[in-house]
Amino acid sequence: MDLGGRTGGEGLDRRAAADGRSLTIAVVGCGAVVERLYRGALRRLESRGLARVVGFADPNTPRAAALLKGFRSARVYAAPAELLRECRPTLTLVASPAAFHAEHALAAFERGSHVLCEKPLATRVDEAEAMVEAARRAGRVLAVGMTRRFYPCFAEARRLVSTGELGSDLRFVYREGDVFGWPSSSAAAFRRQTGGGGVLMDVGSHVLDSLTWLFGRPEVRAYEDDALHGGVEVNCRLRLQFPGAAGLVQLSWNQPLASGLHVVGSAGELRIDAADMHRVRWRRGTGAWQTLVSGQTWPGDLRPFARRRGAPRTYRDCISYQLVQVLRALVYGEAVPVDGAGALEVIRTLEACYARATPLPMAWLPAAEQEAAAAMHWSRAA
């Protein structure tokens, strides 16, 4: 995988970096994703001597200060520019609201830092392209937090698809939905100007990355959502065409769905339950169903030939393995699971969806109310 420009290991003392003496990490954005997911993984990195966390930046400084426990070298900053100027980190974790990803990543590249950016890479294609180009010019790694690349079920599904076990003419349905329960400290995720979109931008970033990994580059055939003027979509439905595959994606922030992926081909079919990251159910033709678990493992340390390898058991484990793999990219020039160029394809697909958005039919409403809702759809604001 092309990491952009020079390999990450250039300029690093590999023996020193491998035991964490020269790898420093700064965190930009201290919301729930850092509090709930990254804090524990970062503490494990530091306790094992793999890296040092040197700073947290967030305009809500009390919230950032609450993350300091366990990080002996870290300080709190109100502005990312101040953190980057004073700390000059090896790696910057960009976990700010999506509308600020490009601004904060570009600032990090200007200070010579590599970047791990939370998904989505950006809210607009031009911003995502600028991030990829900036990483290339700076000779720095731009990794993107598509943690489902570490799910054993998707690794096994990819093997089945790529080896032709399912045959040809693949058809799929991917549904994922539940009542939104993520703790939000602001309304940024629910405003189009700051969040870029709703459930499609959020859950859809993961779903589109997984489908792109399985089937290749998508073409958007149809997109419908329920967003009204100024707001973001809570429900959406899209139809996609890939080389050799086509199907439907349905996403929701307000209703539980029978979540998972179902793929049917000329020679077999597979099912992935969204609640089980480990197993794939599959069968040849109309034969008996089998349960498969991928044997893929990931490095757990920074030694040249990692002695610690394993597979994730929880979502937080995926975060930990992702951080280690990004650090290995910096030290040894190894590939990251998703780089900027790969994530850019997802942003292009998201933008293509929004460009052709139409109102999602609401058959449960009387005809007059359906017409009123359609007239208020965000795509008709212009």
Buried (B, 14 or more C-beta within 10 A) or exposed (E): EEBBBBBBBEEBEEEEBBBBEBBBBBBBBBBEBBBBBBBBBBBBBBEBBBBBBBBBBBEEBEBBBBBBEBBEEBBBBEEBBEBBEBBEBBBBBBBBBBBBBBBBBBBBBEBBBBBBBBBBBBBBBEBBBBBBBBBBEBBBBBBBBBBBBBBBBBBBBBBBBEEEBBBEEBBBBBBBBBEBEEEEEEEBBBBBEBBBBBBBBBBBBBBBBBBBBBBEEBEBEEBBBBBBEEBBBBBBBBBBBBEEBBBBBBBBBEEEBEBBBBBBBEEBBBBBBBEBBBBBBBBEEEEEEEEBEBEBBBBBBBEEEBEEEEBBEEBBBBBBBBBBBBBBBBBBBBBBBBBBBBBBBBBBBBBBBBEEBEBBEEEEEEEEEBEEBBEBBBBEEE
